[in-house]
Amino acid sequence: MISTTADLTALADRIRTAPWVGLDTEADSLHAYPEKLCLVQLAIPGEEVLVDPLADLHLEPLWDALDHHEIILHAADYDLRLLFQGHHFRPSTLFDTMWASRLLGDARFGLNDLLTKYLGITLEKGSQKANWGRRPLTDRMISYALNDVRYLKELRDCLRSRLRELGRLEWLEQICRRNIDEAAVPDQRDPNQVWRTKGHDKLDRLGLAVLRELWHWREKDALRTGRPPFFILRHEQISDLAAAAAAKLSHRGLPVPAYLTPKRRDGLIEAVKRGLDVPEAEWPDHPRVRSRRLTRGELDEAEEIRRRRDAQAEILGIDPTLIAAKATLFALAREGPDEWARLLPWQRQLLEPEA
């Protein structure tokens, strides 16, 4: 595993001259908070290698070497966001084997499914929930990580050939460009929405005030301890606590989990008290849904678009939602030209009525 500047510099030099690069990442979202990049797996001709972002390394030579390469990834959405948000790396071009397989009509498109179908290779799985922040990595973790990039180029070649034969390679290129752009959009969380966890819609306004305080307490505790929020309390638990406190108008007798440490228990009770003390005029409201119901004419238009979509999907042998999801059909009928402009060119071409 590469953990020194000298080794990273040498790898970067090899990547710059490589005709192709396969890439994958591992993070510690199940074990730490906030999540961080823990491992970068790379494949180039003749070698697969692991880079350790947790070592005392400046990774800029790696990102610079990867620039202007087409990067081969599988199900790249999460990796793209992780790399951009943590390291401001944005690939120039991308070949996503998951999206490629979906455009070929594959209903099962996990990496192992595709390797088995197209290459006759079955990988051992078992480290998906491993703690990638631990060091040293076990032999099994290393093998798992390297396998995620070892066959990407061969799989890419097979999928690309089939897409080209079907005239769908440009479709994949459009999807990958959009995914690269979307991953680079800054995360802008609405402070009035971020704390509305599962179950908030069943609370009254006082319950919402308590829930808001509980969420912020849990968030601060998660950041303080470096543990994911769900390790402290699940979303359903803080909603249930908020409902109970609002019903009792008290912090006493709440179903506080016994596993909480005394410090966390005290913090939870203080958060409930703060929520109960919020003046009624400052209680949160439930968000108002501003979308209007579709008119009869719009419903008919959405149904007509759906029929065209399903007919095209049947001819192509692909999932209809790849062309347009149900919500998109309604938006196309309601919004008209603005929504049609948001479709990718290949999607728009398939959905537009014949002249």
N, C-alpha and C positions, 0 to 999 in steps of 0.2 A: 504494500500500500504506500502510495506516495505521500510523504509527510515532511519533506525538506524542500527548501527553495531550489537547490541544485537539481534535484530530481524533477521538480515541477517545470523548471526552465527547459530541461532536456525533453520532457514530454511535450511541452508546448511547441518546441521546434519540430518534433515528429508530426504533430497534429497539423501544423501549417502546410506541410507537403503531402498530407494524406489525401487520397481521392475521395474518401468518405469517412464519416464519423457517426457511430452509434452512441447514444447517451441515455442515461437514466439517473434518477436521484433517489435518495432516501432521507426522510426527515424523522423527527421525534415527536410528532404531534400527539401520540398516545401516551407520552411519558414526560413531556416538558411543556412549559408555557412561558412566553410565546414559543411557537415551534421554530426550529432552525434547521438549516441544511446540515446534514450529518455525513453524507457520503455522495460522491459523484462517481458513477460508473461510466467508463468510456471504452469503446471498441474502435480500433483503427486496423488497417491491414496488418495481420501477423501478431496482434496482441490485444488483450483485454486488461484493463488496469483500473485500480481504485485510487481516487484522490480523497484525502482526508481534510475536509474543511475545518475540522476541530483542532487540527495542528496549528502551530504558529506560522501560518502561511498567508502571504498576500496572493490572492487568486487571479489578479488582473492578467498575468501572462496567459493563463488558461482561457479566460474570456476573450482576450485579444486573438488568440490562436483559433478559437472556434468561430470567430466572426468571419462572415462571407462563405462559410461552409453550409451545405445543406445538412441539417442535423436529423438523424433518424431517431425517432422516439415512438413509444407506444403509449397511447392515451395521454397525450402531452399536456392537457389543460393544467393539471395540478403542478407539474414540473415547471411549466412556463411561468406560472404565478410565483412559485417559490424562488425561482432564479431571478425574476425581475424585482420582486419586492425586497429580497434579501441582498441581491448583488447587482441589480440594475443591468443584468445581462438579458439581451433580447436577440434571438437568432435572426439571421437575415432570411433564411428559408428553412422549411421544415417538411419532413415526410413523416406523417403520423400513421403508423401501421394499423391502429385501431380504426381510424376513420376510413382508411383505404379498404379495409375488409368490409366495413358496413356498406360502402358504395358498391361492393361486389355482391351484396346481398347476404352476407354471413349473419346469422341470428346469434351465434355464439362468437364473441370477438375478444375474449380475454387472450393474453399473450400465449398462454399454454394451449388454449383451444386452437389458435391459428398455427402455432408451431406443429401441433399434432396433425392438423388437416393438411397443411401445405408442404411441410418438410418431414413429416413422420417422426418428429422429435417430441418426447414427453419429458417435461422437467419435474423434478421433485419440488413441491411447494411446502412451506412450513415456517417461513420466517417473516411472513407479512406483518405480524404484530410484534416483531422483535424490537428491542430497545436499541436503535441505531446510534444512540449517543454513548453507548458503553464502549469502553476500550479495555483490553483488546477485543476485536471481533472474534467470534468463534469460527472455526473452519467451516461449519455449516452456513453461517451467515455470509462468509466470503464467497462460498460456492453459489449461494442463492443470488447474491448481488451481481456476480459476474455473469451468471446465466441470463440475467435480464437484458444484457447487451450482446452476448456472444453470437446470437443468431439473427440480430436485427437486420444486418445488411443482406443476408441471404433471403430473409423474409421480404424485405423491401423490394428486392429484385423480382421476386415472384409476383408480388401484388402489383407492382408498377407495370409489369408486362401485361397482366390481365386487364388492368385499368386502361392501358393504351389500346389494347385490342377492342375494348368496348367503347372507346371514345370518352372515357370518364376521368382521365388523368387531370384535365384542367379543372374538373369539379373539385378534386382533392386539393389542388393548388389553391383554389379560392377559399376552401374551408380552412386550410392551414394559415393562409395570410390573415384571415379574420381572427383566428384563435391567437395568433401572435399579437395582433393589435389589441384584442380584448384583455389579454394578460397584462398588458402594459398600462391599463387604465388604473389610476390610483384608487385604493380602497377608501371610499368616502361613506362611512357609516353615519346614518342619521341618529343623533344622540337621543331623539325621542322615540326611536324604533328599536334600537339595538338591545334594549333590556326586555323587550316583549317576547318572552320565551314561550315555549309550548304550554298551553293552558291559560295564557293571559286573557283570551277572549271570553273565558267563563267567570272572570273576576268582576266585582263591582269597582267603582272608582277608588274607594278606600283600599281595596285589595290591590289595585294597580299601584297605588302609592307605596304600599309595603313591598310589593314585588320589585319596584324600581330600586328601593334601598337595598333589598336583599341581593339583587343582581350586582349593584355597584360594590357591595361588601365582598361578594364572592370573587368579582373581577380583581379587586385590589389584593385579596388574599392569594389568588392564583398567581399574580405577578410577583408578590412578595416571596412566595415559596417555590415558584417555578414549576408548579404542578397544574395540569389542565383543569379548568373549572369543573368539569364533570367528575373529577376525582373528589372534589369537595362536596358538592351537591349536584344532583342531576336537575335538568330543567323542570321536570315534573315535581321534584321535591320542593323547589323554591316556590313554585306556583301553589302547591298544596299548603305550604306554610303561610303564604300570603292570604290564601282563602280562609284558613283557620283563624289567623290573627284578626282579620277584618270581621269575621263572624262573632268572635269573642269580644272584640274591642279591647284585647289584652294580649300581652306577650306571654302570659302564664298558661301552662298546660298545653303548650304546642308540641306537636310530634317531632321533636328535635332528634335526629339520629344519634344513637348511643355511641357510634364510632368517632364522633367529633371530639377533638381534644378540648380541654377546658378553655383554652384561648379562643378557639374557633367558636365554641358554643357561646362564649361571652360576646364575641363579635357579631354573631348571628342575632342574639337577643337585642343588642344595641341597635342593629339595623332595623329590626322589627319595631322597636320603640320609636325610632326616627320616622319610620313610615306612618305609624299611628298618630304621631304628633303633627303631621303635615296639615296645615289649615285646609278646610274643605274647598276653599276657592282655588287652591293649588293642586287639588287631586287631578291626576291625568285623566283624559278622556279616551274612550276607544276611538281609534282612527276611523274616519268616515270614508266609505267607499264612494268615490266620485264617478266611477264609470256608469254610463247610462245603459239601459237595456237596448238590445238591438231592435230595430223596427222589423216589421214583417218583410219588407223588401230586402233589408240587410241579411236577415236569416236565410232568405231564398238565395241571395248572392253567395253567402258562405257555403250553403249546401251545393251550389253549382261548382264552386271552386274545389270543394271536397271531392266531388265526383270526378273532376278532371285530375286531381291529385292521385286518387286511388287508381284510376285507369292507367295513369303513367307509371305508378309504382308497380302495378301488376305486370305491365309490359317489361319493365326494367328488372323486376325481381328483387326490389329493395323495400325496406320499411317505409311506409308512406310518411311517417313523421320526419324522415330525413329531408323530404321536400318541404313540408310545412307541418308544424304541430297544430293541434286543435285550436289552441289560443291564437296562433298566427292566422288561421283561417278566419276567425271572427274579427281580428284586427284588420285584416285585408278588406273585409266587407264594410267595416265601420269607418276606417281611416282613409281608405282609398289610396291615392298616389303616394302619400308620404310613407305609408306602410309597405307598399310595393317596392319603393326605393330601398328599403332595408333588406330585402331579399338578396341573396347572392345571385349573380347573373344566371347560373344554370338552373336555380330554383325558379326564378322568374320566367325563364323560357319555358319550363315545363308546365307552369300554372296558367300562363296567359292563354286566352282562347285563340283558336286558330282564326286567322284573318279571313 
